[in-house]
Amino acid sequence: MSTTRRQSKEKIEESCFRHNLLTILTIASVAGGVVLGFILKGSKSEWTKREITYVQFPGDIFLRMLKMLIVPLLVSSIVSAIGSLDLSLSKKIGFQSIAYYAATTSMAVLQGIFWVMLIHPGKIMSKEEQTASIHQETRPITTVDTILDLIRNIFPANLVEATISTYRTVLIPPRPLSNSAVNATDMTLWEIKSEMVEGSNVLGLVAFSVAFGICIGKLGPMGKPLLNFFDSLGEAVMLMTNWVIWLSPMGVLFLVASKVLELDDFGVIVGRLGMYFLTVVLGLFVHGFVLLPLMYSLFTRQLPFQFTMNMGQAIITAFGTASSSASLPISMACLEENNKIDVRVSRFVMPIGATINMDGTALYEAVAAIFIAQLKGIQLSFGQIAAVSVTATMASIGAAGIPQAGLVTMVMVLDTLGLPADDVSLIIAVDWLLDRFRTTVNVLGDAYGAGIVAKLAENDLEIMASNGTVEAGKVPNDEWHTTSM
């Protein structure tokens, strides 16, 4: 009897190990990347950018493969999910998702403001220290132009162009010999032009996919062949995603190692910016691992621990890549395979969430803006703090799901407090690391949202499946399991 129990225990342990093998390898790759980075950093006094690029090359290939899958996965998932649902349920799931996004983003911003006002990490910085801070070139932009660009990108003029580029307003400053002293400081009087910058217009693609899915749903039987095409496309992309997922440990290893090599002075993180760093991390931890799990438990009546553990691969990939868009395929695979979330929900909620639901970014931008104001000795009124909360929420929606995109929209938040865009340079030294933490919270927030919406829509989905309206939302192909060899 004891031998049977021992064999049974060994089988369970082996099964558990195989089930979590990819997650274990990815965790090891993060730790290995840090160790490798410091070993390489200690092997020579200075690493050139070209040498760092060589170290980062395998990680770049991994990122390129993930990004390659974003557009076909995003479009096929949303069209398939909405087209397979009746319009009444689509509206219900859509409203539930938007309500969740609005609630959690607002909660993140308010919590960030609470922590930064309570801890008060900013200390007045001398002019010499500000001058010695790391600077980078910033793009002049106004808050109004940022909002208008956000709206313009919802309605792309060319759908094909939207897959490779995004619209952006460009402000041209006056010539140095201009006689107008006002034009030199008032950006609203500068010349306005536009440009298309590299990077998919995810917001526009989401808007088109939602509208296209609704149209297919209204066509009924006539739209079934088109719906089948997007269903097949989605499954093919998810199968390809599984192949790429198994390369993630190697990719993350070299991405982390290269970032360690890029770090000029680790003492900056534990020095003047240390309290700011800890404030942001504390806020992100409370939001991502306390408030969101509590919210999940409240709506689903289930403990969140297993759900979070099952998202381990997506969480680690988000930390390693610092890109919620690049993590999207893995997040969806973890939800559908590990947490058994209905594919009609996950493939509708997750792509939209990866575009507009940026809890970690919203919290970070609120904390960073107030921290910079504290550094410069500016006393903020209640109205200014309220303005920061609103602007940080809007800025997070407009932030792209790419590494360090929050720095771009940070200019919008600083403008609310009347602070120059150059002040972004005061936090550059630690932003690369904080970017990984906030991206992790972004991805985790989307996952919890999918879990909550799936639970709220559970009865409706079962009724639709039993009536034969649509097929039950099950993973149709067991060959792309993310947790088995």
N, C-alpha and C positions, 0 to 999 in steps of 0.2 A: 504493500500500500504506500509505503514511504517512497519507494522507487518510482511509482506511478506519479505521485505528487511532485517529486523532484523533476521528473521529465516534463510534467505539465508546466511547472514553474519555469523551467528552462525554455520551453516553447513560447511561453508568454513573454519572457524577457527578450528572446530573440525577435519575436514579432514586434515588440515595442521598439527595439533598437532599429529594426528595418523601417518601421513606420516613421521614426524620427531621424533617420540617417541623414537626410539632406539638410535638415535644420541643424543637426550636430556639426556637420561639415562646414556649414556656413558660419556658425558661431566660431568654430575653430579658425576659419579663414580671416575673420575680423581680428581675433587676437593675434594670429600669425602675421597679419598685415602690419599691425602695430610693432611687433617684435622685429619683423624684417625691415621696416622703415627705420627704426632706431639703429639696427645693426649696420645698414647701408649708410645712414647718416654719420655714424661713428667711424666708418671705414675711410673717409676722406674729409677734408676740411670744408669743401664747398662743392655743391652739386649744381651744374648748369641746368638751364631750362630744357635743353635738348636731352641731357642725360635723364632727367626726370620724366620726360616724354617717353623715353624708351622703357622705363620701368612701368609707366602707366599704360603702355600699348595693349597688353592683354585685357586690361579692364576696359579700355576704350572699345575694343572689339565686342566685348560682352554687352556694353551699353548700346552700341550701334545695332546689335541684333535685337535687343529689347525694343528700342525705339522704332525699328523697322516694322514691328508687329502692332504698334499703337493704333495707326489709322485704320487698317482693316479690322482689327479687333473692336475698336470703338464703334465704327459705323455698323458693322454686322451685328454687334451685340445689342445696340440700342434699337435698330430697325427690327431685328428679330423679336426682341422682348416686347416692344410696343405693338408690333403687327400681330403677335399671337394672342394678345389680350383684347377683351372687349373694351370699348372706349370708356365705359363707366368705371371699370377697374383700373384702367390706365390713368384716368384722372385721379382716382383715389390714391393709388400708389405715388403718383406724381406730387400730389398735395402733401401726403405724409412725408415724402422725402424732403421737399422744400421746407416744411415745418421743422423737421429734424435738423437740417442744415442751418436754418436761421437760429434755432434755439442753441445749438452747440457752439456756433461761431460767436454769438453774442455772449454766451457763458464764458468762452475762452478769453474774449477781450476784457470783460469785466473782471475776471479772475486775475488776468495779467496786470491790470491797473491796480487792483487791490494789493498784490504782492510788491509791485515796484513802489507804491506809495507807503507801504508798511515797512519794507526793508530799507528803502531809500539808498540804493547802491551808489548813486552818483555823488561824487565829491567835486567841488569846484576845481577845474583843471586850469593850470597856469597857461599863459600864452605860449611859453616855451614848450610845454608838454603837448599842447595842441599842434604846434608847428612840427614837433617831432613825430606825431602820429602818422600812421601809414595812410597815404592818400591814393585815391584812384580818380580817374576822370569820370565825372558825372554828367548825365544828359539833362539839359535844362528842359523842364516840362511843368505845366501848371496842373492843378487838381482837376479843373474843368476839362482840359484836353485829355487827361487820363481817363476820366469817366466817359467822354465822348468816344474815345478809341475803343473802350470796352463795348459800348453799344454798337459801334460800327462793325466790330469783329463778329458780333452775333449774326450779322447779315452780310456774309461775304459776297462780293460782286462776282467772283469766279470760284466755283467749287473746286476745280482742279488746283488752282493757285492756292486755295486755302489749305491744301494738304502739305504744302511746303513752305508757306510764308504767312506772316501776320502783318496787318496794317498798323502803322504807327505815325503819329504826328511829329513833325520836326520843326522846332522853332529856330529861326535864323537871327542871331543877334545883329544889331546895327554895326556898320563899319566904324572903326576907331575914329575916323575923321568926321563922324556925324555931329551936326550942331545941336542935336536934341539930347539934352542930359537925361531926360525922362526915359527915353527909349533904352538907355543902357542898363536900367535897373528894373523897369516895368516890363515883364515878359509878355503881358497881354497886348502890348503894342508892337511886338516883334513880328517879322514876316513869318507866315505859316506855310509850310510845305508838308508833304507826306512821303513815306517810303514803305516798301515792303521788306521786312526783315526776316531772316532765316528762322524757321521754326513753325511747326504746324499750327494753324488757327483752330485749336481744339474747341473753343467756344462756338465758333461758326459751324464746325462739323457736327457738334452735339445738337445744335438748334436744327440743322437740316435733317439729321437722322431722326430726331423726334417727330418733325413734321412729316417726313417720308413714311415713318412707321405708322403714323395715324392714317395717312392716305391708304396704305396697304390694308390696314384693318377695316377701313370703310368700303374697300372694293369687294370684300367678302370672298366668294369662291374664285372670282376673276384674279384676285391678288395672290392666291395660294401658290402658284408657281414661283412668283417673285419672292414670296416669303420663304419658300423651300430653299431658294438660292442663298439667301442670307443666313438661313439656319446652317446649311452645309458649309458656307464660308466661315462662319463662326466656329464650327467644330474643327475644321481644318486648321484654323489659326491657333486654336487651343491645343491641338495636337503638336503643332510646331513649337508652341510655347513650352510644352513639357520637355522637348529636346533642349531648348535654350536654358531652362531652369537648372538642369544638371551641370551646366557650366558656371553657375553663379558662384560657387565657392572659389574657383580660380579667378574669376573676374573681380570679386570683392577683395580678395587678397591683395592684388596689385593696385586696385583703386585706393585702398586704405594706406598701403605702403607709400604710394606716390604723394599722398596728402601729408603724411608725416615728413617726407623729404622737403616739401614746400614750406613747412613751418619754420619761420625765421627764428623766433624766440618763444620757447614754451613758457618762459617765465611771465610773459604778458598775460597768459590765461590765469595764472594764479596771483598776479600782481594787481595793478589798478583795475583791470577789467574782471577780476575774479568774482567780486560780489554781483556784478551785472550778469556774468555767466551763470552763477549759481541761482540767481533770481529767475532767469529764464528757464533753466532746467527744472527748478522746483515747480514753477507754474505748469510746465509741460507735463511733468510727472503726475502732478495732482489731477490735471485735466484728463490725461490719457489713461492713467491706471487707477484712478479713484472715481472721478465724477462720471466719465463715460461708462465704466463697468456698472456703477450704481444705476445709471439711467437704463442700461441694457437689462439689468435684473428687474427693475421696476416694471418695464413693459413686457418682458418675456416670462417673468416668474421663474427664471433659471439663474443658477450661479454662473458668473462670467469667466471663471478660471479656465475651464476646458476650452471655451470658445477662443480665449486669448492664446492659449497654448497652441491651438490648431492653426492660428494665424502666424506662428513663429517664423516660418520661412519668409512670408511677406514682410514682416516687421524687420527682420535682419537685412533683407534685400533693400528695403527702403533706407535703412541706416547706411548701408554700404554704398548705394548709388546716389543718395540725396535727391531722388527724383520720384515723385508720386506717379508721374505718367509712365516712367520706365518700370515701376513696380506694379502697374495695373494688371498686366497679364497674370503675374504670380498671385496677386491678391484675389483675383477672380477664381483662379484654380484652387486656392486654399479654401475659399468660401464654399465652392460647389462640392469639392471632393472631401475635405476634412470636416467642415461644419454642416454639410448637406443642405445648404441654402438653395432654394428653388432657383433654377437657372434663369427663369423669367424675371425674377427679382434682382438677382446679382448682376445680370447683364444689362439691366436698366438703371439700377441705382449706382453701381460702382463707376462706370464711365463718367456720369454726370457729377458724382461726388469728387472724382479725381480732378475735375475742372473747376468747380465752384466751392467745394467744401474744404477750406484750408484752415482748420482750427488752430494748428500749431503756428502757422504763418501769422494769423490774426493776433494771437497772443504775443508772439515775438515782436511784431511791429508796434503794438501798443507799449510794451515794456521798453523797447529800444528808443522810441520817440521821447518818452517821459524821462528815461535815463539820460539822454543827451541834453534835455532841458535842465535836468538837475546838475549835470556837469558844468553847464554854463551859468549856473546860479539863477535861473529863471523861475520865479514863483508862478505856478499855474493856478488859474481860477477854475471854479467848477465848470463853467461854460467851456473852457479850453479842454478840460479833461473829457467832457461829454463829446466835444468835437473830435477828439482823438479816437474815442471808442467807435463813433460812426465811420470815420474815415478809415480806420484800421480794418473794420469789417468789409468795407467796399474794396479796399486795396487788396485784401486777401482773395477776394473773388476774382480780381483782375490779374492775380499773380499766375504766371505760367508754372506748369508742373515740372520745372527743370531746376538743376542745382543753382542755388543762390539767386533765384528769381525775386525773392523778397526784398533784396537790396534795391531793385529797380522801383518797385512800388513804395518803398520806404520814403522816397523823395516826396511822394504825395502826402504822406502822413506828416513829415517834417514841415511841409508848406502850411499845414493847418496851424502849427504853432509859430509860424513866421521864422522858422529856422532855415538857413541856407542848405542847399543840397550837398555841399561839400562836407557837412557834418557827418554824413554817412561814413566817412573815413575813420571816425573815432571808434567804430565798432568792427571794422574790417578784420582786425587781427584774430577775432574769435568767431567770426560769422561762419567760416567754413565748417567748423565743428557743430555750432548751434544749428546749422542748416540740416544736419543729419538727424538731430533730435526732433526738430519741428516737422520734418518730413515723415518721420516715424509716427508721430501723433496724427498727422494728416491722414495717413493710410489706415491707422487703427480706427480713427473716427469714421471713415467711410465704411469700414468693415462692420463696426457696431451698428451703423445706420442701416446697412443691408440686413443684418440680423433682426433688428427691431421691425423694419418694414415687412420682412418676410413673415414674422410672427403675427403682425396686425392683419396681413392679407391672407393668412393661412386658410381660413375657412372659405373665403371666396375662391381661392385657387383650387381647393379640393372640390368645391361644387362645380367649377368649370371643367375639371378633369373628369368627374363622375358623369357629367352631362355630355361628355365627348366634345365640348366646345374647342378645347385644345388638348394636346397631349400633356400628360403629367410632367412637371418640371424635374426630370431626373437626368443625371449625367448619362448621356447616351452611349458613351464609349469608354469602357474600363481600361483602355490601353494607355490613356494619358494620365494615370494617377501620378500625383506629384510626390507621393510619399512611399512609393514602392519602386523597386528596381525594374 
